[in-house]
Each structure stands twice: as C-alpha cells, then as structure tokens.
Amino acid sequence: MNKIILDISAKEEFQKQFSRAIELVKRTPGTTLVIPAGEYTVSGERAKWAQKSLFEGAFGKFPQPSMFNPKYVYDRGLDLTGVKNAVIDARGVTLLVDGYMEPVTVANCENLEIVGLTVDHVRKPFSRGVIEKIKTFGDELRLEVRLDEGNEVHARTPNMIRHLILDPETKESICVQFKKYDFVDKNRLIFWVKEHVRQGVVKEGMLFYTIHSCHSRPGILLENSKNITLTDVTIHSQPGMGIVGNRCEDVYIRGLRVVPSKGDHVSTASDATHFTAMKGDLIFENCEAGWQGDDFTNVHAYFHDVAYEYGDNTYLLREKTPDGTHAQSLDYPDEGDILELVSHATLEKLGEYRVVSCEPRHEDWACKVTLDRALPEDTRGMMLADVTRLPHVEVRNCYIHDHFARGILLKNRDSLVENCRFENVQGPAIVAAAESWWYEGVCPANITVRNNSVKNCAAFWGEAAGVVVKADCEKAAGQSIFNITVENNTVEAPECAHGVYVRNVKGFYISGNEINCAKEPVVTENCDGDCQSADKSLF
C-alpha cells in the first residue's frame, strides 16, 4: 500500500493541506494518508458565525430548527467525499473545532478506514459552573450558578435545553427539570427547580452543566458509503450527534470512545451514534460512550405516509419524522427494495410490496414510487417502511454509562448485544421498540441479549432497567415482534420496578438471568403462548 505523509511544515493552513492530500489519495487507490500526531484547528467562517449566532440568541431559545434542517448551510472540516480504498492514519491527532460545523465527512466512499482520530472543540458546546447558593421558596428551589472562566454566556444564550447536575465527590448525576432561568451576568445564572424535585437532593458545591444545543451536524457523517471502518476514534464534544450513518452498507466501529475530555462530564449534545437506512453489517466492538445527551446508538428505518396516488400502482411517499431525517437528507427506497405496510395505531403488519422504480424528489422531501401491486384503496392510518435497509447489528464488549435516554435502541430484524456493561443510564439499558409517534421503525425481530451487566439504569424513567421490548404506538395490538432471547444477563437496579419488560412478542425466551429490582423481575404483556423461560421464578 502506498503511503503519503501530510507535510505539516508547510505554511498553508491544515485544512487546505489535507484537501490537497485527499485529492492525491483519490488518484492513487490503496494509499495510507498519515497525519502526524498533534493538535490541528479546523474551522470556517460559517462555523464561527453559527457558534456566535447561537450564543448571542440569534437562533432563539431552541436553536435546533435553525441548525437542523435540509437547507442549513454549514462548513466541513476534513472532507473525504469520494475516497476509495484508503486508510487515514490519524493516531495521536486531535481536531480542535473552532465553531459549529461537521468536522469529518465520509460520503460516497468505499473501503475506507479512519484510525486514531480525536474530535474536540475550542469552546465546548456547553457551559460548566458550580451551584453556589440554594434558596427555598415554598416547594421550589432557586439555584444560583456561577459559570467557570471561559464558559461565559450572553443574556439570550439558550440555557433551557438540557442540564446536568453532578456531585463532584461521588460523580452521581441528578436529573431535575427547571421552570425557568434568570440571567444575572455572563458568569452567573439562576435556575428555578420544579416542585416535584425533593429538597436536599441538590446541594451547594455541585457541578452544573447547561447544554446549549440538541440536534445539529454530527461529529462524523457516514453517508452513501460502503465498507467503512472507524478504529480507535474518539469524540469528546459535538453540538449534535457523535456519528450519524445514513444509507451505508457494512460499517465497522472498533474502539470508539464518545466521552468527555479530561475534567468535563458532557460529551455530545445528542446520541453518541445513530444509523438509518443501512444494509449489510453494523458492528460495534470494544466501544465506550458516556455523558452524551441521548442514546449510545439508535438503528432504524423511517416510516413514510402515502401523500398522493397517481394510479398504475404509483404513489408519492413522504417521510414524516418530527425533525426530519438525522442526516437531513431525503430517505427513499431503491429499485427492488421491499416496503412493509403497517398500521400507525397498532404497528401490525398489513402487507409487503416490492419497489419497481423510485424517483427521489429532494426539494419536495418526497419520493415517487411504483410498486409491484396496488396498495389498499384507503391508506389513511397506514405507513410504509423499507425493510431491505435494515442491517445486521452486533454490539459486543462495550461500556455504556452515565447519560440521558437509553443505552441501545434497536428497530431492526437481526441483532446481538453481548458482553456489554451498562451503568447509570437514565433510561433502560437496551430497548427494542418501533416508534410510530416518531415515524421510526420497524417492529424489531430476532434479537439476542446475553452475558451483559446492567447496574443502576432506568432510575429516572422506563418500564425496566435491563431490557424493554414493545410496539410503541397508540394502541399496540397483536404479536408484531418476533424471536427475542434474553439470557445470562445480570441486572442490578434496586430503584427500578422491573428488570425486563416485554410486550407484543411472539417467541420470547429468557434464561439464566440474575435480576435484583423493586418489584417483578420480568413482566410480559400481550405476548402469545410461545413465551418460554428456564427461570420460572422470575415471572
């Protein structure tokens, strides 16, 4: 394999050097591009403008609609679009992102590996401080927060999106909801805690984080690419998700770390990773994710409504997730893909259809498809999802801890979660559940969860600490989920009611688990008689 070493001694800025080197890599397949170890700043005028605008309040109290839509213009850092048959050797390399942008773009690539890269920010997408005073007013708490030097905010900076309160001694995080906040000056904020939070839980001297964004561009985008490997990549911060993968085939993630930089307790503003409309394999091995704003990973297809019927088995389909797709690019099927028709209210399967042709209409956020046969005459209350674009998922030997939402969220038809450790996740460790209300699906099947350790998860919300399997919709009915195996796991969650919660399943097998929780270890609802257990005492 050819080797190119990036010449960092040149006066030209790093991003331009990298772009020139990538053009050479494209012309010489089989090349390893070596970036010498060190810290490199990546930025752009748009990136700096976006960060400044957010902090000054130009995007409003909730900046997501401005920063997370298909027409949002953004800068890219390392753009690898079109690279094939190459390795980017970035061991010891840290990208210091100055502003809000997409630091790494992998689009239309094949047979590409990125090794050792770290992504962090000059000014983190959150602010950190200390709770100096707590005053009680009836059933409410008034928290006076002093922000650390370098974490200053403006009067209109968004400060009501996500928060984290942390005991600096025990490292225990506390989940609270705020009624409002008052701006005192650039280093001081006052937060009012809702009535249901117990007095005495929050104490003076605790660390306080306010996270200023939710969804935006990811730290690493993988799109329309095949056979992509990320090895020993680290993401310390990002004002959106860590990694978003969309319309890819065969992605291997080994040794990924989505964790805060030293001294901090917040990593990405949203999911550590998120994969949509995938084919082939999606493999996670020896990864760690902690202190992110949402799931470790969420794997799914999108549901589409039928917007218009042309005749001759031809229809206009429109994806209707509340925030659009996670890559903010159109979701559409390919010729030959199988679409599954389901009920929005119950998530029961109503039929399957093969795509004869598809015309993506990007500007209309829709696609025109011709199917092998006609849909029902009245499709109100029905949705279509591309079940061809559902990958085989394996999550092995990973450590997932101390973050919002769920650990792993699966909406695919073939998964293994094995030898993983889940600690202090605010919701359940593992969830397999289509979500009709979020237009993400489909109902999962063929999932094995074994030899995992779950500790102190779902203390704040969720039906169970360890495993939750359900059709998440208005009127879940029938057994729309198939073949779920839960074996040899340890669940230690004395504050949570249940260890495993399963409903709408045909074929549920549970064996060899040790579960310590407040009430029934295992709960099954609306499952057929095919539920089997070697642990009769658990039911």
Secondary structure, DSSP 8 states (H G I E B T S, - for coil): -EEEE--TTSSS-HHHHHHHHHHHHHHSSSEEEE--SEEEEEE-HHHHHHHHHHHTTTT-SS-HHHHSSTT----EEEE-TT-EEEEEE-TTEEEEEESSSEEEEEES-EEEEEES-EEEESS-SEEEEEEEEEEEETTEEEEEEEE-TT----TTS--SSEEEEE-TTT--EE---EEEEEEEETTEEEEEE-TTS-TTTS-TT-EEEEE--SS-S-SEEEES-EEEEEES-EE--BSS-SEEEES-EEEEEES-EE---TT----BSS-SEEEES-EEEEEEES-EEES-SS-SEEEEEEEEEEEEEEETTEEEEEE--TT--TTSS-----TT-EEEEEETTT--EEEEEEEEEEEEEGGGTEEEEEESS---S--TTEEEEESSS--EEEEES-EEEEESS-SEEE-SS-EEEES-EEEEESS-SEEEEEEGGGTEE---EEEEEES-EEES-SSSS-S-SSEEEEEESTT--S--EEEEEEES-EEEETTSS-SEEEESEEEEEEES-EEEESS-SEEEES--TT-EES-GGG-
